[in-house]
Amino acid sequence: MEFITHTWHWSISGFIIGMVMLTLIYFGRTFGMSTNLRSICSILGAGKRVSFFDWDWKAQRWNLIVVAGAMIGGYVATHFLSDVSNIGINSVTVGKLQNIGIDAPNGKLLPDTIFGSDVFYSPKKILFLIIGGILIGFGSRYAGGCTSGHAITGLSNFQLPSLKAVIGFFIGGLIMVNLIFPLIF
């Protein structure tokens, strides 16, 4: 049981992701979570008003099952198969986060400062969530996919646009964490 509840080495996780990708390539499928948002909007009738959502979502039904599986798997892993005592965060990182007012997770997966229910009582934090959601949605649409789609599927298929998108994701992440994040908090 300890093997399942503790953090896996990157090579094991990477090998499993690689096998999933080879299986998808073999069956002619592509993986990406943002495609599911398009499918859900299409199912709900958004295609009647916006041509982008007017497409054959039934061809992507299998991908909706992947989302359901990811949600169920995440819940099971978090509530039944995780041991947060083995999560190692660099002490320098913890110190930098505390300097800007973000508490250490202290036996939890995520810090309450950002992910706790108190966030919904602060108009400033609600505004940040809304703006962040809009930027993520715009970025996913503009980049033609999300981080998982480009970094896992696109790179495994040797797609140059995915390489450019992943480089952009990393640059954006570095700018956010080092320049913008300290200003917000």
VENLINLIN-V174864 format. One record per pair of residues at least 12 apart in sequence whose C-alpha atoms are under 6 Angstrom apart, sorted by the first residue. I is the first residue (numbers start at 1). J is the second residue. Records with the same first field share a line. If there is no record, write none. Layout:
I=J / J
//
This chain:
5=81 / 82 / 83
31=149 / 153
32=148 / 149
34=145 / 146
39=57
84=107
100=185
150=162
151=166
//
